[in-house]
Amino acid sequence: MDRINIGAAVVHRIEEWSGTFMTPQTLFVGYSEEGYAQAKPLVAGTYLEGDTDTIVARLQSWVVEIEGSRILIDTGAGNDKQRPGIPLFGNLQTPFLKRLSAAGFEPEDIDLVICTHLHVDHVGWNTRLDAGSWVPTFPKARYVFPKPDTEFWDPRNLARYPDKIGEAVNAGFFDDSVRPILDLGLAQLVDGSVEVAAGVRLDPAPGHTPGSQTITVTSRGESALFVGDVLHHPLQIMNPAWNSIFCEDAALARESRLSVLHRAVDEEAILVPAHFAGEHMVRVVNTRGGLRPAPL
Ligand SMILES: [Zn+2]
């Protein structure tokens, strides 16, 4: 789904990267053959290469038009970034900004940039390379970052947070994609539940990173839940105890995932994770057999 209405709001999907990424056996902590065998028939095809058991993934951003605001959710890996810890996302040269333009938005049209969390694949287009310097890609935007993540990932705080699971994979992103925004005073650091624009609320969902947050967009009684990496793949809807190998706090990540999935059920909200292939968003239903993804 590349364009969807949520009440009077409009959500546009902007793709940055598409490909295969690991097997469920290697990506998930808590993986079980039994859980996989039960869930695989529901997701094989567009979400999973069934013959090779390889996850199909996306890097994608969302532009939400609501009440006169244009909000960009997550900013992918970006172009020209040096990523020794994850070469797959290093030195990319994607036409992301052309795709944004094709959807109807120039960088200066974006009012608000919200990162669901600070990780290498969610902050990249915060900045772009201009004559050797990292400058804000969205010059008129306020950038909303989760405060716990700005503290956790700042290399200057290494002594305070020495044992990060994602340290190697995420090397470099803070200095090229977050600090330039902080130094220019363009960031709003949030901690806890807060409404950042009319119809747009942030809530903490910690675990994957300390500051991971969900973004709830509500309009005329309809809602969508942008959940970042609270889950990476629909296999985790049937197996909500499965964490990714990138989750910093295993117990909190499980708790947040279960809570977010039940919110999607209870509020009849469309669930929009960061990396889903397939239709990129699902509804969640609670059946006798447990939680299941359902088409929109
Ligand atoms: Zn991610």
Boltz pocket constraint, residues with backbone or C-beta under 6 A from the ligand:
constraints:
  - pocket:
      binder: B
      contacts: [[A, 119], [A, 121], [A, 122], [A, 229], [A, 274], [A, 275]]
      max_distance: 6.0
